[in-house]
Amino acid sequence: MTEALRASVGRAYALGDAPWVPCGGRVARVGARAVKLYSTAERGRARWEARLLRHLEGGAGYRVQALVATVDGEDVLEHPDGSVLVTRWEDGASRDYTEITRPGWEALGRTLAALHRRLDKGIEAPEDLRLGPRLRALDPEAERRVLERHLGEARGRNSPVAVALLEARSALLEAHGARARDRFPTGSDARPGHNDYNQHNYLFPARGGVLILDWERALGVPREYEVVRSLHHLPWAAPARARRFWDAYRAVRSLDPQRLPWALDAALTEHATKHWPVEKWLRGDPGSAERLAALAPVVTALKAHTDTLRRFYEW
């Protein structure tokens, strides 16, 4: 963040002389505020996140960060160097999925359902922020070529981890890509969802319910897709915990059983076409090798246990 932008933010939000503490990525903590910077190319995303947070104000059954307006009443500060969104800073524990208790998974399922109930009414995702057009534009042959190129480079570098990951992703694309694209349930993606509901984006405060963070990737998505994607590999890795999430969600909001096989295809296709972790590794970005090592066993397990996942969603 440039000095000029920081000064503008300080004036616009009356932040005083509180120190700026970077918190990774685009966020800094300034006193009791979380300051998020979007680039000039991401202005629409900043406005979209602000709009969602305003819509979610006052809803029941969930907690999200409270949006803070400028002293002039604007939800987003526009500046030549980017757009800024400010929320109240929230404290809470971040937990790896293995550390989340069964009651914690139950709370997460109930919270997601409550969020969906609120987002089902009064707001629609813009056409360019919906899953349907993205899936319908999927070109399996082009994706296959990228995977083959990356696989050749991984073999050239003699990296068993990267090779295993890319082979699993290639198999997932072959098995699920066409069905995910061709069987998309028309009209099911008008309402927005979080689209990144995972351990990196929720906190467990000392008091109160689960707190949901970071709506910058929010997208119009079928509810079945977001539930399947949020459970990820839990139905085979920890089925009792997955069941707590699943039952808690359905106690608050229903799902369409006819869409669940498609939702699993779509979630697995999303893994197959997620190229950026390998691209970062090929560039030698810091931390990319460790990320790849953590990702590979998860994706290979998704491939190996697809039948278990499918059976979980049959009801």
N, C-alpha and C positions, 0 to 999 in steps of 0.2 A: 504494500500500500504506500503510495507516494506521500510525502509530507503535506502537500497541498490537499490531498483527499483526506488525510487524517485530521488536518485542521478544520476542514469543512464539516466532517463528521462530529468533531468535538463541539463546534458551534451549533450545528443543527439539532443535536440531541442533548445539549447542555451537560456534557460529560465531565466538565471541569478538568482537573489535573490528575485524574486517576490513571495509573500506569496501564499500558497496553501489553497484555500477556498473550502471545500467540498460542493457539490451541490446535495447531495442525491445519493444513489445508487453507481454507479461506476464512477461518473464524479466529477472532481475538476476543479475549475477555477484557472488558474495561469496567472496573468496579462491579456493579450489579447488572451489567449489560453484556450480551453476546453480540458482537458486531460481525456481520457476514458480508464479504465483498464478492460481487459478481462483476465479471469483465464487461466491457462495452458490448461484446457479442452476445452476452447472456442477459441483457436487460429484461427480455420477456420472461425469462425464468424467475428473476427476482420479483417481478410484478405478480407472477402466477403463485409463487410461494406466499407472498403477502396476502393475496386474495384468499387462498385456502385457509391461512391462519385466522383471518377475519371471519370467514364462514364458520370455522370450528369453534369460535368463541361461545362460551355459555352452554355448550353441549354436555350431555350427561354420559357417564360411563367411561370417560377417557380424560387424559391430561395432555396438553401440548404446551409448547412455549408460548408465552404471551407476547404478541407483537407490540412493539413500542413505536409510536409515531414521533415525527420530528416536532420541534416546538411550534412549527407552522401547521401541524396536523397532517403531514404527508406520511403515508405508510412506507414509501421507499424514497430514499434520497438519491436523486439523479445528479451525476457529476461527470465532467468530461473524461475522467479516468475510470468510470464504472458506476455501478449501482450498489447501494448499501441498504441492507435490511437489518434492523436491530430488534432483538427480543430480550426479554428478561432472562438473566442467567439463572440456570437451575442446577442444583446440586443433586447428586445421586450416584449410585454404584453402577458401573458398567460390568456386566458378567459375561464370560464365555458361555456358550450354549450348554457346555457340560456342567456348569456351576448353577444353572437355573433349576430350582426345585420344581416338583410337580405342581404345587400351588402357584409358582411363578409362571409356569406354562399355561395354567388355567387362566391366570390374570391376563396373559398376553392374548389368548384366544378371545376372551370376553372383551378386551379393549379393542381389538381389531374389528370385531363385530359392531361395537358401539360406534367406532369411527365410520364404518361403512354405512350404518343406518343414518348418520348425520350427512354423509356425503351423497347418499342416495337422493337427497332432496335439496332443491334450490340452487344447484350449481352443476354446470356441465364442463367437461374438458374441451378445450379448443380442438379443432380437427387435427392440427399438427401435433397434438399431445395425446394421441390415442394409440392403443396397441394395434388395433385392426389394420390401419394403413401400413404400419411397419412390418407386420407379419405377411400381409398380402404382397408386399414388395420383396419378400425373401426370395433370393435366387440360389437354390441349393447348389447349382453347378459352380457359381462364383464363390460361394462359401467353401465348397470342396477344394477349389484351387488354392485358396488361402491356406487351408489346413494342410494340404499337401506340400506347399512351399515351406511352411513353418516346420512340418515334420522332417523334411529334407535337411533343413538347417539344424534342427535338434539332433538328428543322427550324425550330421557332420561334426557337431560339437561333442558327441559322445555323451549325451545327457539322458540317462535312463528315465529320470523323473519327467523331463519335458516330453520325451517320446511316449511314455505311458499316458500322460495327460492328453496329448494330441490324438493318440489312437483311440482313447475313450471318447473324446469329443467327436471324432470322425464317425464312430459307430453310432453315437447318439443322433447326429445329423441324419445319417442314413435311415435310422429306424423311426425317427419322429418328425423330421423337418417338414416333409410334404403334408403329413396329416395336420400339423400345427397350422400351416398356411391355408390349406384347402378346406378345413372344417371349422374355421373361425366362426363363432356364433354371432351372426349379424346383429348389430345394434346393442351389443352387450358392453361396449366400452365407452358409453357416453358419460358415465359418472366417474369422477377421479378416485384413485386410490393412492396410498403412500408409495407403492412400487419399490420400496427398499426396506421392508419391515424385517429387520434382522438385528442381531446382537450389537451391531455398531450404532444403531439408531434408536435404542431405547435405554432408559435408565430406571433403576430401582431406588427411589428415594427412601430415606429413613421413615418418612410419614407420607401417607397418601398413596394413590395408585401408580401404576407404571406411567412413565413420562415418555412421550414419543417425540423424537427430534427430527430435524432435517427433512423438509418436504421438497427439496430442490429437484428430486427425480420423480415427483408425482406425475402420474400418467392416467389417462382413462383406461381402465382395465376391468375385465369381467371379475366378479368377486371370487369365483372358483379358482381362477388363475392366481390371484393374490394369496389366497389361503394355501394352495399347493406350494407356491413359491416360498411362502413364509415358513412352512413346515420343513421344506428342503429335504434333507436326508433323515430327518427324525423318525419317520414311520418305521424304518428298519434299524436305525442306530439306537433308538430309545422309544420303542412303541408305546409304552405306558405313558410317557410324557407327551408324546404326540396325541394320544387319545384324550388326555386332559385338555389340551389346546382345542382339539377338534370338537369335543363335546361342549366345551364352554362357548365356543363360537356359535354353534348351532342352537344353544339354549337362548341366544340373543337374536340371531338372525338366520334365516333359512338359506340353503344353497340348492342349486339345481343339480340333481344327480346325473342328468344326461350330459352335463357339460364337464364333468370331472375327468373322464378319459381324455378329452381334448385338452383340458387344463394341464394335465400331466405331460402330454406331448409338447405343449407350448413351453412349460417350465424347463423341460429337458433340452428343447431346442435353444432356449436362451443360453444355457451352458455351452452348447455346441458352437454357438456363434459369438461367444465372448472372447474376442481376439486380443484385447488390450493387455492382459497379464503376460501373455507370451511375447507380445511386441515389446513390452517394457523389458522383459528378460533378454530378448535379442539385442536391445540397445545397450544393455548393461546398466540400467537405472538402479540407483541404490535401493536395496531391500527387495528387488524383484525376484532374486533367486530364492529367498526365504518365503516369499508369497507363493511362488510356484510350488515349492516343496510342501506347503500347507494345503494348496488347492488340489494337487494331483490325486492324493488318496481319496478325497471327497468325490471328485468327478468320476474316478474309476469305480468307486463304490456305487454311485448312482447308476452307472451302466450295469454293474454286476447284479444289483438288487432291484432293477426296474419292475420285475414281476411282483416283488414284495410291496413296492410302492403302489402298484396298480391295485393289488388286492385290498390294500388299506382303504382305498377310496371307493370300493364297491359296497354299496349299502342300499 
